[in-house]
């Protein structure tokens, strides 16, 4: 294949990074022919050739010389319209929009198969870590037991500043904003939505089953307090925002996103700053660990460009695991051990532990540690979203393999 002509949608932080990296490397076998933006009048951080910008998506979608669409906009609905339109026209797409992909993955897979084209999205999952392609190619069997890790660089940077540098949560969040690791409105990251969407995408490549994000529990770090931080330190642990999909047996699996107490000696204990870390566990190969930057313009751009190079070689996801016999089913009927900090001595109405192993009441705060089902937590998600409530998971799966 000759050099790819790219139609780029979006020229914010990541789009600019893609353009910058493409200008640097010699063997990309690709160049940007047109860039679609919302506003033509906005000042750009780099100098662009005259006429390369447009505000009309059809200038790219209807251009017969465009070989590849690269979509890096921040609006999930608009991204889906662009990506689905390109796929229907037989134009392959590279995207990093994890919210759009996670919510529309079954339809996007159908469009790829129906129109004989490809959608690549390694950049949607873990920044610069090629976790999706590894799950597609190397772990293409039913021996996989768990994928677990830190999938959000912004929240990890904040928690690293808190636990490794003694900064307050508020100061760490503000520093993350200044450095570009967190948005002006950081809720997408710190409430766990970013990790949730990435986990849904990872799950279909790990297990072969799609789970709607609305059916998965995601709790973030937005309500963490000094009280919780002191508790973690007293236990000799750090708190990390962890996403995991776990195969419970041959017929069932579960997945969730939650802060977790991580002890020294665990792989993800030393994953700090804006880095991501992913542990892939299997029956025969025990643990594999992948580590890399998960936030920032250039790491994400490099992952996008890796997919661009893959398309130059006609690579596409096969989704082989979706056709396996006897795929496991998603369940939230699983017991977890959690720490729950609550504002009053009594538990929030509706929260019922199956077993309480520790409780504490003081003027500074109250907490309960015990066993509770994931289904019960999902049913009471509104209570867990209370800013005076914080929940944190104690790791329970495959401890004998650690």
N, C-alpha and C positions, 0 to 999 in steps of 0.2 A: 504494500500500500504506500502511496506517496504521502507527502506531508498532509496532516489533517488540518482542515480549516475549521476553526472553532467559532461558534456563536456563543458568547458569554452573557449570561443574565445575572446582573448584579455587579456593582463595582464599589462595594464597601470595603471593610477590612480584609476579608478573604479574597474578594475579587481583585483588589489591588495587589495582594500577595501573589496571586496566580500570575497576573500580568508581569510583576517584577521578576518572579522566578523564571518564567518563560523567556524573558529577555536575557537572563544570565546563562542558561544552559544551552549547550550546542546540539545535543542529541535528543531533543524533545520530540522531533518529527511532528511538530504542531505549531501553529501560530493562530493568534486571535484575529479573525477577520472583522467581526462586528461585536459591539457591546451594547446591550439594552439596559437602560437605566430609567428611573422614575422621573428624574429632572435633568434636562440638558444644561441648565444654567448653573448647577452646583460646581463649586471649585473642586478640582481633582488634585490629589497629592502627587500625581506623576504627570508628565507631559505625554499627550496622546496624539496620534496622527489625525489630521483633519478629516472629518467625515466618518470616523470609526464609531462614534456614539449615535444611538437612536433611542427614541422612547416608544417605538412601535414594535411589539414582539413579532409581528408578521414579517418585518424586514429580515429577521433571522429565520423564522420557521418556514417561510416561502422561498428562501434563497436556495437554489439547487446546488450551489457550490459549498454549502455548509455540510461538513461531514460529521460533526459532533456538536451537540449542545452541552454546555457546562452551566449548571444552575446553582447559584450561591446567593439567593435572596433570602430575606428573613421572614417573609410572609408565607406561611404554609399553604394557604388556600391558593394564592397566586402561583406558588411553586408547583402545586399539583396541576393547575391548568396548563402551565408551560410544559411540564414534563410529560403529561398524558398526551398533549397535542403533538409533541415531538415524536413520541413513540408511535402514535397512530399514523404519522407520516413516514414511519420507517427510519427515523433519525435516532441513532444511539445517543444516550444521555449519561453524563456524569453529574451526580448531585451530592451535596453534603447536608441536605435539609432533613435532619433526623425526625422532626415532628411530622412533616409531610409523609415521609417514607413509612414511619411506624403506623400511622393512621390509615394508609392506603396501600399497604404492601400486597395484599391479595390481588387487588385490581391491577397494580403495577406489574406483578408477575404475569397475570393474564394478558396484559397488553404486550409484554415482551414476547410471549409465546405466540400470540395471535398474529402479530405483525412482524415476527422474525427479526427483532432487533434487541438491543441490550441496554440495561440500566445498571451502572456501577455506582457504588456508594460507600466504599471503604472509609471515606472521610467522615461519614455520618456517625461512626461508632466510637472511635477512640483516638481522634486526632491523627497522630503520625504512626500509630500502631496498626499494622495490617491484620487485624484480628478476623475480619470477615473472610478474607481470602484464605487465611490459614484454616479456618473452620470448614470452608468449602472444599479445600483441596487436601489438606493433610489429615484432618480429623473426620474424614468422610466414612464413619462407621458407627456402630451402635455401642462402642465401648466407652463413649464419653459419658462422664458422670456429672460434671459440674463446670460451669464457667462463672467465675466470681472475680470482682475487682473494683477498682476505683475508676470510674468512667467519666468523671467530670473534673477537669483541671481547675476550674474556678473555685469550687467548694473545697477542693483539696489544698489549694494555695491558702485559703483562709484558715483552714484547720491546722495547716503546717505552721503558719505564723502564730497561732494560738498556742499550740503544744510544744513547738520547737524553739520559739523565740519569746514566749511569755507575753505576747501582745493581747489586747482585748479583742473580742469578736468584732466590735464596731470599728476599731482601728484597722484590723486586718481586712475587713470588708472594704473600707475606704481605700486602702492601699491596692487591693485587687482592682478596684474601679480605675484608679489612676494609671495602673500599668496595663489596662486593657484586658485583664483576665476576667473581669466581671462587667456587665452592662450597667448603665445608669439605673435600670430596674433589674436587679439580679435575681428576681424570684424564680425565673425559669431554671436557674442553676441551683440555688440554695434550697428550694422546695423539693428538689429531686426529680422534676419533670424531664430535664435533659438526660439524666441517667436512666430514667424509665424508658424513654423513647429508644435510647441506644440499646437497652436490654431487650426490648421487644424485637428489634432488628437482629440482634445477636442470636436470640432464641430460635428464630426460624432457620438460621444456618447451623445452629448447634444441635437442635432437637428435630427440626423438620416440621414444626407446628407453629402456626400463627396464633398469638394471643392478643386480643384487643387491649390497648393501654388502659381503657376504662375499667378493665377487670383485674387490674394489678395494683397492689398496694405500693404506694410511693410516699415515704416520709422523708423530710429534709432536715437541714440543720438550722433553719431560720429562727427557731425558738431556743437554741442552745443558750445556757446561762453559765455564769461562774460556778454555780452550785454543781452542775453536771460535769464541768471541767475538773473541779476538785475531786469529785467522785472517781472519775476516770484515772486521775493521777494517783489517788490512794490505792487503786487496784493495780497500778503499774502498767496501765494501758494508755493508748491514744484513742481518740474517737475519729473514725473515718466514715465518709459516706460511701456505702458499699452496695453494689447491685449484684444479684446472683440468680442464676437459673440452676436448679438442682434436680437431677433425676432421682426420685425416691425409690423406685423399683422399675421393672420392665414395663409397667402399665401406667405409671403416674410421674408427673414432674410438677415442680412449683417454681415460682419466681417472685421476687419482691425487691424493693429498694428501701434501705433503712440505714441510719447511722449505726455503727457497730463498734464495740470495744475490741480493739486489735492489740494483741499482746506482742512483745518482742519475740523475734524468732519467726514470725509469720512474714511471708514475702511482702505483703502490702504494708507492713509496719513502717518500712523505710522508703515508701513511695511518697515523696514530699513535694512541696511547691506546686507548680502547675502540671506536674507529671501524672500520667495514668499508669496503672499496673493491672494486668489481667492474668489470673491463674486459670489454666485449663487442666482439669483433672480427669483421668481415665482409669479404667480397671487394670490395664496392663502397663501404662506408661506413667502412673502416679501423677506427678504435677509438672506442667510446663508453664513457664512464666514469661510474659512479654511486658516490656517497659518502654515508655516513650512520652514525649510531650503531648499533652492533651488540650492545651489552650494556646492561643496566639495565632497571628496571621500566617506566618511562614510555615509552622508545622502543619496546619490544616491545608494550606496551599500545596505543600509537598505531597500530601496524601491525595489530594485532587489530581495532581499531575501524575502520580503513580497510576491512577485509574486511566488518565488520558493515554499514557504509554501502553497500558494494558489493552486499551481499545485499538491502538495502532497495530497490535498483534492479534486483533479480533477476539480478545478474551471476553467471556461472559460467564455469569453465574449459572450453574446448572440446576441448583435446588434439588439435588438427587435425594436428599433425605426425606423430602415431602412424599416421595413415592414408595418409601419403605413399608413393608407389611407390619401391622401391629404397632403403629406409632403410639407413644404414651399420651395420656390425656392430662390437661392442666387441672390442678386441684389446689384449693386453699385449705383443705382439710389436713392441716399439718400443725404440729405443736411447736411453738417458738419459746425461748426464754428471753424475756425483755426486762429492761429497766424503764420504769415509767415515773417521771417526775410530775407531780400534780400540785395545785395551789392550796388545797385543803386536806386535812387529815383523812377524810373519806375519799375513796376513789371516785372519779367522775361517773355520774349516773350512766349506766349502760356498760361500763367496763367491768367484766367479771373474769378473774383469773381462775384457772383450773387448780392451780397450786401456788401458794405464796411461800417463797423461801427467805425473803428479807423485806423488812419495811422500816421506815424511819419517818419520824414526825418532829419538826422543830419550827421555830419562828422564821428560820431562814428558808425552809422548804421541806417538802415531803416527797418520799419516793417509795415505790413498791417494786420488788424484783420477784418475778415468778413466771410460771408457764401459762401460756394463753394461745389459743388457736389463731392462725392467720385469718381464718374466716371471721372470727370475732373482731379482730382489729380492722378488717375491711369494712365490716358492718358499722363500726364506730369511727370511721375516718374523720367525720366532722369534729368529733371530740379531740382527736389527735392533732387537728389543725389549730386548736386553741393556742394562742401565743404563750399562755402560761403552762402549757403541757409540752414535755419533751420525751420522746421514746428512743431507746437505743437497744440494739440487739446483741445478745451474747452468742457467739458462733456455736453451732450445734452439729452441723453436718460434717461427716468424714473426719472427725477429730482423730480417729485411729490412724488415718493416713497422713497426718501432719507430723 
